[in-house]
Amino acid sequence: MPKMKSNRAAKKRFRLTGTGKVKRNKAYKSHMLSCKTTKRKRGLRKSSLLTKGDAAKAKKAIAA
């Protein structure tokens, strides 16, 4: 049986923390930035963690 392949798109979007949680970057930070407030853009810079259910799916996609 051949090796399982990881989902390359997921691999680029998510990272695992030291404790095994899944880290992600926030959306809506790529274009049309002139109409967004500075405060909103500053908040979008920070990364956040995936929720429990989504994290399980992402871990499966990353690991292979």
N, C-alpha and C positions, 0 to 999 in steps of 0.2 A: 504494500500500500504506500502511495507517495506521501511526502510530508504535507502537513496542513499549511496553508498560506495565511498569513495575517492580512487583514484588510488594510491596504496601504493608505487609503483616505483617512481611516480612523487613527492609524499610527501617526499621521502628521498632525491631527487635530487634538489628540489627547495624550497626556503624560501621567504616569503613576507617581504618587508621592511616596515618601519613605514608609508611611504606614499603610500603603496599599489603596489609598483613595485615588479617584480619578480627577485630574485637574483639566480645566478647559479655559479657552479664551472666550471673551464675550463677543456677541455678534453686533452688527450695526456700526462698525468702526472703519469701514473701508471707503465709502464715498458719500457724497452729499453732506459734507461735514460743516459747510458754512451755515446751514440752517439749524444745526444742533448747538445747544449752549455749551459753554466751556465746562461747566459743572458736569453736564451729562457726558461729555467726551472724556473727562478726567475719570469718571466712574467706570467707563468702558475699558479703560487701560488695564484695570485690575483683573486678574484671573479669578475664577471661582471653581467650586467643586461640583461634580455631577451628583444628581440625586441618587438614592440607593438603587432604584430599579434601573435607571439608565446606566449607572456605573457597572452593573453586572453585564449588560449587553456590550458596553464599550470594552470591558476587560476581555471578554470572549473574542471580540474583533481584533484587539491589539495582540493578544498572546497567540502564538502558533509555533 
